[in-house]
Amino acid sequence: MCLILFSFNNHPTYQLILGANRDEFHQRPAIPANFWKDHPEVLGGIDTEAGGTWMGISKTGRIAMITNYRDLSNIKASAPSRGHLVADFLTGQQKASEYLSVLNPISKNYNGYNLLVGTPKQLYYQSNYGSSIASITPGIHGLSNALLNTPWHKVEKGKKALNQLIESSKINTNNLLDMMYDEELAIDKHLPNTGIGLEKERILSPMFIKSNGYGSRCSTAILITHEGKVEFSERTYQLTDFSYSEKHYQFQLQQE
């Protein structure tokens, strides 16, 4: 993913309210969200180039998702795929805090990332550009290609839109997916300086990115009630005209 907006433990009905966009090169092959053949308890897309995933949830409530940390001056060509950090947690047995504690000492082997793992009751955040493992606090959060809650235009706009949606009492996965389809560019004074040049900063500044060869390829919405009912919806976009297909899943979380 390259933009994740979520409300955690901050609503009377929903323990987790989440909308996310996956930004990727158009030619990179992927399979839309489905329950995995080799791990039928896991729901998520699959990056068929490297074999990992960008986001997923299991029927036992294991949740994981990742964004890249944008630092083109420090790219390691031989680094392992970051998508396996998500897949390994989803298919594993370790508690989130233990998983991240084991990962932390070797995190610099990977290219820059932000990782969220846990359950609807306890989420953790770790970045190999950060200094420690953090427990997510109740409230509305945003994560793009810098550290958690860094106030980029798309993060601040998205958090405000999510808060407005929650206050309107019109929370459903369709409205969350609509919210994620926002193409407004940031004005130049609100652009970050990540070393890619002004024109690319402009192109990458919206919540939903459209550009030649790269952009937002799918949007995901997840709702989880305090009783463990999950609604998961995904829109996968055609990159020629941005029409889309949708998948919807509902299930009750089981005890791990």
C-alpha positions in Angstrom: 0.0 0.0 0.0 1.0 3.6 -0.3 -1.8 5.3 1.6 -3.5 3.8 4.7 -6.1 5.7 6.7 -7.6 4.1 9.7 -9.6 4.7 12.9 -8.5 2.3 15.6 -10.6 1.6 18.8 -12.3 4.9 18.4 -15.9 4.1 17.4 -18.8 2.6 19.3 -19.5 0.0 16.6 -16.3 -0.6 14.8 -13.0 -1.5 16.4 -11.2 -0.8 13.0 -12.3 1.4 10.1 -9.8 1.4 7.3 -9.3 2.6 3.7 -6.2 2.1 1.7 -4.7 2.6 -1.8 -2.1 0.4 -3.4 0.2 2.3 -5.6 2.5 0.3 -7.9 4.0 0.1 -11.3 1.4 -0.9 -13.9 3.4 -3.8 -15.3 4.0 -5.5 -11.9 1.7 -8.6 -11.9 -0.7 -9.2 -9.0 -3.7 -11.2 -8.1 -6.7 -9.4 -6.5 -7.8 -10.2 -3.0 -9.0 -13.8 -2.3 -8.5 -16.5 0.2 -5.1 -18.0 -0.4 -4.9 -21.6 -1.8 -2.0 -22.6 0.5 -3.4 -20.7 3.5 -7.2 -20.7 3.2 -7.6 -18.7 6.4 -5.8 -15.6 4.9 -7.5 -13.1 2.7 -5.5 -10.7 0.6 -4.0 -9.9 -2.8 -0.8 -11.5 -4.0 2.2 -9.9 -5.7 3.0 -12.6 -8.2 6.4 -11.1 -9.1 7.9 -11.6 -5.6 5.2 -13.8 -3.9 4.3 -11.5 -0.9 1.4 -9.2 -0.4 0.7 -5.6 0.6 -2.2 -6.2 2.9 -4.2 -9.0 4.4 -6.3 -10.3 7.2 -6.8 -13.8 8.5 -10.0 -15.5 9.9 -8.3 -15.5 13.3 -7.9 -11.7 13.2 -4.2 -11.4 12.2 -3.8 -8.1 10.2 -0.8 -6.8 8.4 -0.1 -4.1 5.8 2.9 -2.3 4.5 3.9 0.9 2.7 7.3 1.8 1.2 9.4 4.5 2.8 10.4 6.9 0.0 14.1 7.3 -0.1 15.5 6.7 -3.6 19.0 7.6 -2.5 19.1 4.4 -0.4 17.8 1.6 -2.6 19.4 -1.8 -2.3 18.9 -3.8 -5.5 19.5 -7.2 -3.7 17.2 -6.5 -0.8 14.5 -9.1 0.0 10.9 -8.4 -0.9 9.1 -6.3 1.7 5.8 -8.0 0.8 7.0 -11.2 2.6 7.0 -9.2 5.9 3.2 -9.0 5.6 2.7 -12.6 4.3 5.0 -14.1 7.0 3.0 -12.5 9.8 -0.3 -13.4 8.3 0.6 -17.1 7.9 2.7 -17.3 11.2 1.9 -17.9 14.8 4.0 -15.3 16.6 2.3 -12.4 18.5 2.8 -9.1 16.8 5.2 -7.7 19.4 7.3 -10.8 19.2 7.3 -10.8 15.4 8.5 -7.2 15.3 11.1 -7.7 18.0 12.7 -10.5 15.9 12.4 -8.3 12.7 13.9 -5.2 14.2 17.6 -6.2 14.3 17.5 -7.2 10.6 15.1 -4.5 9.3 17.9 -2.6 7.6 18.4 -5.5 5.2 15.2 -4.3 3.5 14.5 -1.2 1.5 12.6 1.4 3.4 9.2 0.4 4.8 6.4 1.1 7.3 4.7 -2.0 8.7 1.5 -2.4 10.6 0.8 -5.8 12.2 -1.5 -7.1 14.9 -5.1 -7.8 15.6 -8.3 -5.6 15.7 -7.6 -5.3 19.5 -3.9 -4.5 19.4 -2.0 -3.0 16.4 1.7 -2.3 16.3 3.8 -0.1 14.0 7.4 -0.5 13.0 9.6 1.2 10.4 13.2 0.6 9.5 13.5 4.4 9.4 12.1 4.7 12.9 13.6 4.2 16.3 11.3 1.8 18.0 8.2 -0.5 17.9 5.0 1.5 18.8 1.6 0.3 19.9 -1.1 2.1 18.0 -3.2 4.4 20.2 -6.9 4.9 19.8 -7.8 7.5 17.2 -7.5 8.3 13.5 -4.2 7.6 11.9 -2.6 8.0 8.4 0.4 6.3 6.8 1.9 7.0 3.4 5.6 6.9 2.3 7.0 8.6 5.4 6.7 7.7 9.1 3.2 7.2 10.7 1.1 10.4 10.8 3.7 12.5 9.0 1.5 15.4 7.8 1.8 15.0 4.0 -1.1 16.5 2.1 -2.7 13.2 1.3 -2.4 12.0 4.9 -3.9 15.1 6.4 -6.7 15.3 3.8 -7.4 11.6 4.2 -7.6 11.7 8.0 -10.0 14.7 7.8 -12.2 12.9 5.2 -12.3 9.8 7.4 -13.2 11.8 10.4 -16.0 13.5 8.5 -17.3 10.1 7.2 -17.4 8.8 10.7 -19.2 11.8 12.1 -21.8 11.6 9.3 -22.7 8.0 10.4 -22.5 6.9 6.8 -19.8 4.3 7.4 -19.7 1.4 4.9 -17.1 -0.1 2.7 -18.5 1.6 -0.5 -18.2 5.1 1.0 -14.7 4.3 2.2 -13.7 3.2 -1.3 -15.2 6.4 -2.7 -13.3 8.4 -0.2 -10.0 6.9 -1.4 -10.6 8.0 -5.0 -9.4 11.6 -4.6 -7.2 12.9 -7.3 -6.6 16.4 -5.9 -3.0 17.5 -6.2 -1.2 19.2 -3.3 -0.2 22.8 -3.9 3.5 23.2 -4.2 4.1 24.7 -0.7 2.6 21.5 0.8 4.7 19.1 -1.1 7.4 17.1 0.7 10.9 17.0 -0.5 11.9 13.4 -0.8 14.6 13.8 -3.5 12.5 12.9 -6.6 12.1 16.4 -8.0 9.2 18.8 -8.0 7.2 17.4 -10.9 7.2 13.8 -9.5 6.3 15.2 -6.0 3.3 16.8 -7.6 2.3 13.6 -9.5 2.5 11.5 -6.3 0.8 14.0 -4.0 -2.9 12.9 -4.4 -4.6 10.3 -2.4 -5.3 8.5 -5.6 -2.5 8.6 -8.2 -2.8 8.5 -12.0 0.3 8.7 -14.1 1.9 6.9 -17.0 3.3 3.6 -15.8 2.6 4.0 -12.1 -0.4 4.8 -9.9 -3.2 3.6 -7.6 -4.1 0.1 -8.8 -6.6 -1.0 -6.1 -8.4 0.4 -3.1 -9.3 -1.6 0.0 -11.8 -1.0 2.7 -12.1 -3.0 6.0 -14.7 -2.7 8.8 -14.4 -4.8 11.9 -16.9 -4.6 14.7 -16.1 -5.0 18.4 -17.8 -8.4 18.1 -15.5 -9.5 15.4 -17.6 -9.2 12.2 -15.5 -8.4 9.2 -16.5 -6.6 6.0 -13.7 -6.5 3.4 -14.2 -4.8 0.0 -11.7 -4.2 -2.8 -11.8 -2.2 -6.0 -9.3 -3.2 -8.7 -8.9 -0.5 -11.4 -8.4 -0.9 -15.1 -5.5 1.3 -15.9 -6.8 2.4 -19.3 -10.0 4.0 -18.3 -10.1 3.5 -14.5 -13.3 1.5 -14.6 -13.1 -1.1 -11.8 -14.2 -4.6 -10.6 -15.1 -5.2 -7.0 -14.8 -8.1 -4.5 -16.7 -8.2 -1.2 -16.2 -10.6 1.7 -17.9 -11.0 5.1 -16.9 -13.3 7.9 -16.8 -13.7 11.6 -13.4 -13.8 13.3 -12.5 -17.0 15.0 -10.3 -17.5 18.1 -6.7 -18.1 17.1 
